[in-house]
Amino acid sequence: MAEHRSMQRAALLDAARSLLSEGGTEALTFPALAERTGLARSSVYEYFRSRAAVVEELCEVDFPVWAADVSAAMERAGTAEAKVEAYVRQQLELVGDRRHRAVVAISASELDAGAREKIRAAHGGLVAMIVEALDEMGHEQPRLAAMLVQGIVDAAVRRIELGAAEEPGAIAEAAVSMALRGVRG
């Protein structure tokens, strides 16, 4: 029975990722989740109490995978500067990934305070990855610089998601350039 519930929960999360990726926030409804998974709508409520609960669990499941991808890219980099570049590039490469699109599809305002805090903590862990590289580069305030680099990444992510006139590759190049010039200077 526990295995069956686990499989159903995983199917619901996968359906939620697809719905959010395909249609954004408006597409994530319990009737749509029920239809995608073949469950009765009332059964969806047995797994999740709200859309925010679905998104909270997506963050809990998907964010560590995303962070591991960023960490692995940084580990492959040879120098502290290359780690900063990998940090920026890998996050921007993940923008099109369903996991990422699902996590950012619903604004934090729809989540309760506990869920927002979990997401903030997860992002804090991501930012902590780059602090050491910035410290190695001799930056006087590596934690502050890490937060500002993440701000560049966040702005680039929004630009890509908006379908900006620039190609995603050009946005990534500009973000990497700005981040590296900022942490060097």
Sine and cosine of phi, psi and omega as CSV:
sin_phi,cos_phi,sin_psi,cos_psi,sin_omega,cos_omega
0.00,0.00,-0.69,0.72,-0.01,-1.00
-0.89,0.45,-0.63,0.78,0.02,-1.00
-0.90,0.43,-0.65,0.76,0.02,-1.00
-0.88,0.47,-0.71,0.71,0.02,-1.00
-0.89,0.46,-0.63,0.77,0.02,-1.00
-0.90,0.44,-0.67,0.75,0.01,-1.00
-0.92,0.40,-0.65,0.76,0.02,-1.00
-0.90,0.43,-0.67,0.74,0.01,-1.00
-0.89,0.47,-0.70,0.72,0.03,-1.00
-0.89,0.46,-0.64,0.77,0.03,-1.00
-0.91,0.43,-0.64,0.76,0.04,-1.00
-0.90,0.44,-0.67,0.74,0.02,-1.00
-0.91,0.42,-0.65,0.76,0.02,-1.00
-0.91,0.42,-0.66,0.75,0.05,-1.00
-0.89,0.45,-0.64,0.77,0.02,-1.00
-0.89,0.45,-0.67,0.74,0.04,-1.00
-0.85,0.53,-0.73,0.68,-0.02,-1.00
-0.88,0.47,-0.73,0.68,-0.02,-1.00
-0.88,0.48,-0.71,0.70,0.00,-1.00
-0.91,0.42,-0.63,0.78,0.01,-1.00
-0.92,0.38,-0.63,0.78,-0.06,-1.00
-0.98,0.18,-0.63,0.78,-0.14,-0.99
-0.72,-0.69,0.11,0.99,0.02,-1.00
0.95,0.31,-0.31,-0.95,-0.11,-0.99
-0.83,0.55,-0.68,0.73,-0.07,-1.00
-0.89,0.46,-0.47,0.88,-0.05,-1.00
-0.97,0.23,-0.36,0.93,-0.04,-1.00
-1.00,0.09,1.00,-0.06,0.06,-1.00
-0.79,-0.61,0.38,-0.92,0.02,-1.00
-0.92,0.40,-0.61,0.79,0.10,-1.00
-0.87,0.50,-0.64,0.77,0.02,-1.00
-0.92,0.39,-0.64,0.77,0.06,-1.00
-0.88,0.47,-0.68,0.74,0.01,-1.00
-0.88,0.47,-0.70,0.72,-0.01,-1.00
-0.89,0.45,-0.70,0.71,-0.03,-1.00
-0.90,0.43,-0.53,0.85,-0.09,-1.00
-0.98,-0.21,-0.16,0.99,-0.03,-1.00
0.98,0.21,0.24,0.97,0.04,-1.00
-1.00,-0.05,0.37,-0.93,0.16,-0.99
-0.95,0.31,0.52,-0.85,-0.02,-1.00
-0.85,0.53,-0.63,0.78,0.01,-1.00
-0.89,0.46,-0.48,0.88,0.02,-1.00
-0.94,0.34,-0.53,0.85,0.02,-1.00
-0.87,0.50,-0.62,0.79,0.00,-1.00
-0.92,0.39,-0.33,0.94,0.07,-1.00
-0.94,0.33,-0.41,0.91,-0.02,-1.00
-0.99,-0.14,-0.60,0.80,-0.07,-1.00
-0.67,-0.74,0.67,-0.74,-0.02,-1.00
-1.00,0.08,-0.34,0.94,-0.06,-1.00
-0.32,-0.95,0.17,-0.99,0.10,-0.99
-0.88,0.48,-0.63,0.77,0.01,-1.00
-0.87,0.50,-0.61,0.80,0.03,-1.00
-0.91,0.42,-0.59,0.81,0.06,-1.00
-0.90,0.44,-0.74,0.67,-0.02,-1.00
-0.90,0.43,-0.64,0.77,0.03,-1.00
-0.86,0.51,-0.70,0.71,0.01,-1.00
-0.93,0.36,-0.60,0.80,0.08,-1.00
-0.85,0.53,-0.68,0.74,0.03,-1.00
-0.89,0.46,-0.69,0.72,-0.01,-1.00
-0.89,0.45,-0.57,0.82,-0.05,-1.00
-1.00,0.09,-0.70,0.71,-0.17,-0.98
-1.00,0.03,-0.54,0.84,-0.06,-1.00
-0.87,0.49,-0.67,0.74,0.03,-1.00
-0.87,0.49,-0.56,0.83,0.02,-1.00
-0.92,0.38,-0.69,0.72,0.03,-1.00
-0.89,0.46,-0.72,0.69,0.01,-1.00
-0.88,0.47,-0.61,0.79,0.03,-1.00
-0.90,0.43,-0.60,0.80,0.06,-1.00
-0.89,0.46,-0.68,0.73,0.01,-1.00
-0.91,0.41,-0.71,0.71,0.00,-1.00
-0.87,0.49,-0.69,0.72,0.00,-1.00
-0.89,0.45,-0.65,0.76,0.02,-1.00
-0.90,0.44,-0.64,0.77,0.01,-1.00
-0.93,0.37,-0.61,0.79,0.00,-1.00
-0.90,0.43,-0.51,0.86,0.01,-1.00
-0.96,0.26,-0.30,0.95,-0.02,-1.00
-0.97,0.23,0.62,-0.79,-0.09,-1.00
-1.00,0.07,-0.54,0.84,-0.07,-1.00
-0.87,-0.49,0.24,-0.97,0.03,-1.00
-0.88,0.48,-0.66,0.75,0.02,-1.00
-0.90,0.44,-0.66,0.75,0.03,-1.00
-0.91,0.42,-0.52,0.85,0.05,-1.00
-0.92,0.39,-0.65,0.76,0.05,-1.00
-0.88,0.47,-0.71,0.70,0.03,-1.00
-0.87,0.49,-0.70,0.72,0.00,-1.00
-0.89,0.46,-0.63,0.78,0.02,-1.00
-0.85,0.52,-0.73,0.68,-0.01,-1.00
-0.94,0.35,-0.79,0.61,-0.07,-1.00
-0.87,0.50,-0.70,0.71,-0.07,-1.00
-0.90,0.43,-0.64,0.77,0.05,-1.00
-0.89,0.46,-0.64,0.77,-0.01,-1.00
-0.95,0.31,-0.51,0.86,0.08,-1.00
-0.92,0.39,-0.48,0.88,-0.03,-1.00
-0.98,0.19,-0.12,0.99,-0.06,-1.00
-0.84,0.55,-0.66,0.75,-0.01,-1.00
-0.98,0.20,-0.17,0.99,-0.02,-1.00
-0.93,0.38,0.69,-0.73,-0.01,-1.00
-0.83,0.55,-0.59,0.81,-0.02,-1.00
-0.88,0.48,-0.71,0.70,-0.02,-1.00
-0.93,0.37,-0.72,0.70,-0.03,-1.00
-0.87,0.49,-0.60,0.80,0.01,-1.00
-0.93,0.38,-0.66,0.75,-0.05,-1.00
-0.91,0.42,-0.61,0.80,-0.05,-1.00
-1.00,-0.05,-0.08,1.00,-0.11,-0.99
-0.92,0.38,-0.55,0.84,-0.01,-1.00
-0.97,-0.26,0.76,-0.65,-0.04,-1.00
-0.92,0.39,0.47,-0.88,-0.01,-1.00
-0.87,0.49,-0.39,0.92,-0.02,-1.00
-0.91,0.40,-0.36,0.93,0.03,-1.00
-0.99,0.11,-0.13,0.99,-0.04,-1.00
-0.99,-0.14,0.47,-0.88,0.06,-1.00
-0.97,0.26,0.16,-0.99,-0.09,-1.00
-0.86,0.51,-0.62,0.78,0.01,-1.00
-0.89,0.45,-0.67,0.74,0.01,-1.00
-0.92,0.39,-0.68,0.74,0.03,-1.00
-0.88,0.47,-0.62,0.78,0.01,-1.00
-0.91,0.41,-0.64,0.77,0.04,-1.00
-0.89,0.46,-0.66,0.75,0.00,-1.00
-0.93,0.38,-0.68,0.74,0.06,-1.00
-0.86,0.50,-0.67,0.74,0.00,-1.00
-0.90,0.43,-0.66,0.75,0.02,-1.00
-0.90,0.44,-0.69,0.73,0.05,-1.00
-0.90,0.43,-0.60,0.80,0.05,-1.00
-0.88,0.48,-0.62,0.79,0.06,-1.00
-0.91,0.42,-0.59,0.80,0.04,-1.00
-0.91,0.41,-0.73,0.69,0.00,-1.00
-0.89,0.46,-0.60,0.80,-0.01,-1.00
-0.86,0.50,-0.45,0.89,0.00,-1.00
-0.87,0.50,-0.55,0.84,-0.12,-0.99
-1.00,-0.07,-0.25,0.97,-0.03,-1.00
-0.84,0.54,-0.70,0.71,-0.02,-1.00
-0.88,0.48,-0.67,0.74,0.01,-1.00
-0.89,0.46,-0.65,0.76,0.01,-1.00
-0.92,0.38,-0.59,0.81,0.07,-1.00
-0.90,0.43,-0.68,0.74,0.05,-1.00
-0.87,0.50,-0.55,0.84,0.00,-1.00
-0.97,0.24,-0.09,1.00,0.03,-1.00
1.00,0.07,0.30,0.95,0.00,-1.00
-0.92,0.40,0.71,-0.71,-0.05,-1.00
-0.92,0.39,-0.53,0.85,-0.01,-1.00
-0.75,-0.66,0.96,0.27,-0.11,-0.99
-0.88,0.47,-0.58,0.82,0.00,-1.00
-0.93,0.38,-0.70,0.71,0.05,-1.00
-0.89,0.46,-0.71,0.70,0.01,-1.00
-0.87,0.49,-0.62,0.78,0.02,-1.00
-0.88,0.47,-0.68,0.73,0.03,-1.00
-0.89,0.45,-0.63,0.78,0.00,-1.00
-0.94,0.33,-0.61,0.79,0.08,-1.00
-0.88,0.48,-0.68,0.74,0.03,-1.00
-0.89,0.46,-0.56,0.83,0.08,-1.00
-0.88,0.47,-0.63,0.78,0.07,-1.00
-0.89,0.45,-0.70,0.71,0.01,-1.00
-0.87,0.49,-0.73,0.68,-0.02,-1.00
-0.87,0.49,-0.66,0.76,0.03,-1.00
-0.91,0.42,-0.66,0.75,0.02,-1.00
-0.91,0.41,-0.64,0.77,0.04,-1.00
-0.87,0.50,-0.74,0.67,0.01,-1.00
-0.87,0.49,-0.64,0.77,-0.01,-1.00
-0.89,0.45,-0.69,0.73,0.02,-1.00
-0.91,0.42,-0.71,0.71,-0.04,-1.00
-0.91,0.41,-0.47,0.88,0.02,-1.00
-0.97,0.26,-0.14,0.99,-0.05,-1.00
0.94,0.33,0.68,0.73,-0.05,-1.00
-0.83,0.56,0.31,-0.95,0.00,-1.00
-0.88,0.47,-0.52,0.85,0.00,-1.00
-0.97,0.24,0.52,-0.85,0.08,-1.00
-0.94,0.35,0.52,-0.86,0.04,-1.00
-0.81,0.59,-0.59,0.81,0.02,-1.00
-0.90,0.44,-0.62,0.78,0.02,-1.00
-0.93,0.36,-0.61,0.79,0.05,-1.00
-0.90,0.43,-0.69,0.73,0.02,-1.00
-0.88,0.47,-0.70,0.72,0.01,-1.00
-0.88,0.48,-0.68,0.73,0.01,-1.00
-0.90,0.43,-0.67,0.75,0.00,-1.00
-0.90,0.43,-0.69,0.72,0.03,-1.00
-0.88,0.47,-0.72,0.70,-0.01,-1.00
-0.86,0.50,-0.74,0.68,0.00,-1.00
-0.89,0.45,-0.68,0.73,0.00,-1.00
-0.89,0.45,-0.75,0.66,-0.04,-1.00
-0.92,0.39,-0.66,0.75,0.04,-1.00
-0.90,0.43,-0.61,0.79,-0.02,-1.00
-0.92,0.39,-0.66,0.75,-0.05,-1.00
-0.99,0.14,-0.36,0.93,0.05,-1.00
-0.97,0.23,-0.62,0.78,-0.14,-0.99
-0.98,0.18,0.00,0.00,0.00,0.00
